[in-house]
Amino acid sequence: MSPSTQRTGTLTGVVVATALPYREDPVAPAGLAVDYDRYAEHCRWLVDNGCDGVGPNGSLGEYSSLTDDERRTVARTAVEAVAGRGKVIVGVHGVGSHQAVRWAEAAAEDGADGVLCLPPTMYRANPGEVVAHFEAVAAVGLPVMVYNNPLDTKVDLTPGLLAEIARIDNVQAVKEFSGDVRRVLEIKESAPGLDIISGADDVALESMLMGATGWFAGFPNVFPAESARLFRLATTGRLEEARALYGPLVAAFRWDSRTEFVQAIKLGMEMVGRYGGPCRPPRGPLIPAHRAQVTADMEKAIASLEAAAVNAGVAAAGPAA
């Protein structure tokens, strides 16, 4: 291992953890087949609206509910859809390193720009095992974004542990999903060569202001252009404009950190005229109370964006003659 001292930027910017559309098919798992054509169109739409790339096969993409063939085809579809116009960072999460390495090798063969990788899933690995897991994945050769999600994995990639992980060749970034914005500066101090990527939408602005260089995001599936603009405002020092845009969106963004985040984001997509559709089990539909709250939070966000667009139009037109 050698210290990572230079940021390459390969894994930075706004990368959307893509939601996955299904269509009804009685012979598919749970009666739902992946709609690859609709997924390809969605990936293109995200990049066309200013996002820097897409992240297939994350938890928002329901990777754990896919067959092996579906999971491979989803990644290939994303690579082909953006066709060099945006980066593709493929989720390669696995129960152990041999599974994660297999998916990383497939991502490399299929032309991905990098991989996103959790510690071993379904097993509370100790620090040495975590380091060994990421060493194996990084040895494939693609840039690696390690993923800290202690809520789901019960493994916390603390700043001290990240300092050790950052010394692994090809590890370039961490997706930070602890929800603790103090971690951004702590990681910068412990692992200064590591790009810090905001992983939770409802602390995205706070993380960017503290030095995060990317956002691996959920709600840009709903608001891609606005999310891309938020990132540019925050990372170029236009704080007041960033705060004005971010504030009305946060209530919706908080659903990115809740158990029902996939269903909530798919409902949000439907509310802005996109296709969201159902989820595969074990995810079921939103209960009525959650559906009502997501709807209310989304309506607030949509109304704010519509009002901002009207005001911008009036300002551009200038005073009446």
Beta strands, then each sheet from edge to edge (+ up, - down):
strand 1: 13-17
strand 2: 22-24
strand 3: 32-34
strand 4: 53-55
strand 5: 87-91
strand 6: 114-117
strand 7: 144-148
strand 8: 171-176
strand 9: 195-198
strand 10: 214-217
sheet 1: 1+ 4+ 5+ 6+ 7+ 8+ 9+ 10+ 1+
sheet 2: 2+ 3-
end
